[in-house]
Amino acid sequence: MRIGTGFDVHAFGPGSHITLGNVRIPHDHGFIAHSDGDVLIHAICDALLGAGALGDIGQHFPPSDPQWQDCDSTVFLRHCQQLIEQRGWQVGNIDCTIIAERPKIGPHVAAIQQRLAQIMDLEVDQVGIKATTTERLGFTGREEGVAVQAVCLLLKG
């Protein structure tokens, strides 16, 4: 077994929605990001890469590279999972905590779980999604952005 952790943050900017786990969530802001800004998928990618001792998402998809501008983050996730699987590992489970005051994540958890399970070819019960706030403290508490923590367990395939 191997365990990896990931963490990512994106600030709010102009927009009418955010994307978490490839699910579009209406909001009065969007994310400021080079790609589509899917902070949840980015944290999962780092957890996968960390478990495989394969660096981080920035090494594989540098924000300085224009080919990743506005890229759908599922491209990153599929690539990271493929790297893991090529080395004989499979995902046992992922567990994520989305940290945000707004938008409220609870109503979207089931859709996010289902979408991530579909993208990663996992069962829904292998994808844990939780949401919390910081009780109005810090940048997430001031509603300046969203943070995500992710952990994954890899099993030898």
N, C-alpha and C positions, 0 to 999 in steps of 0.2 A: 504494500500500500504506500501511497504518497499523498501528502496533503499540500495544497497551495492556497495562498490568500491573495486577494486583489483589492485594490481601493482606487476609486476615481472620483473626481469632482468636476462638475461643469457649472459655470455661472449662467444666470439668466440674461437674456438680451431680447431684442425685438422678436416677435413671433406670436403665433396663435395656438401653438401646441408644443409638447415635448414628446420625445420618443423614449420609451423604457421597455427593454426586452422586445423590441420590434413592434410594440403596440403604441399607436398614436393616442396621446392623452390631451384633450383640450385644456388649454391654460392661457392666461393672458400674457405669457412670455414664451420665448423659445430658448434654446441653448446656444451659447456662443461656443463654437467648436469648428475644427477643421473638417471633420467628417460629419455625419448626421448627429453627432453628440450623444449617442445612446450610452450614457454613463453606466447603466446597468450591464450592458454587454461588454463594455470596456473593462469593467472590474472583473467580470467572469473570465475574459481573455487573460488578464493578468494572473488570475488564480490558476488557470490551466497551464499557462507558461511557467509559472512559479513551481508548480508541482512537478513539471517535467524538467526543471532546471534549464529552461530555454530562453531566459531573459525576460523582457517585458514587451508590452504592446508597442511602445515607442520605438524599440529596436526593429521590430518586424514591419511596422507601418508608420514611419517617421512623419510627423506633421509638416515637416519641411518639404515633403515630396508632393508635388501638385496632383499626382494621380489619385491621392486619397481625399482630395477636396470633395466634400459633400457625399462621400462614399457611404453606402448602406453598411452599417456595422455588422450585419450578418455575414458579410464577406470575411471580416476579421475573425469572427467566432468560428466559422466553418474551417478556416485555415488553421487556427490554433488547435481545434479538435483533431484535425487531420494530422498535424505534427505529433500530437500525443499518441494517436492510434498507430502511426507509422513506427513508433518506438515500442509497440506492444502493450500499450495501456488503454484502458477504457474508463469512462467516467462512471464512478459509483453513484455520486450525487453531487449536486451543487446546493449551496445555501447562501442566500443574499439578504442583506438588510439595506433598504432604501431609506435614506435620512432626508426628510423634507417636511417643512411646515405646510406648504401648498405646492402643487395641487394635492388633494387627498388621494392616496394611493390605494387604500382599502378596496374601493369599488372596482379596481382594475387588476387585483392580484390574480384572480382565476384566469383571466385572459392572458396575462403575462406568463403564468406558469404553463399554460397550454401552448402558447406560441414558442417559448424557449424549448419545451419538450419536443415539439415538432421540428424545430430547427436542428436540435442536437440529437434527434432520434433516440430520445429517452422516454421513460414513462413519466407521467405527470408527478407521481409521488417521488421522483428522483430530483425534483426541482422545488426547493424551498424559497419562498419569497415572503419577506416580512417588511413592514414599514414602521417607522418611528419618527418622532420629532426630537428636537433638542430643547424642548420647553422654551422656545423663543430665544435661546442663547446662540451666539456665534453666527457665522454667515448663513447657515441654513435657517436658523431662527429668525434672522432678519429678512428671510425670503429672498436672498441674493443668489441662490442656486441649490443644487442637489448633490448629495454625496452618496456613495454606495460602497458597502463592504461585501466581499464575496469570498467564499471558501469552497474548495472542491476536493473530493476524495477520488483518487485514481486507483484502480485495481489492475493487476496484471491480467492482460487479456488471454 
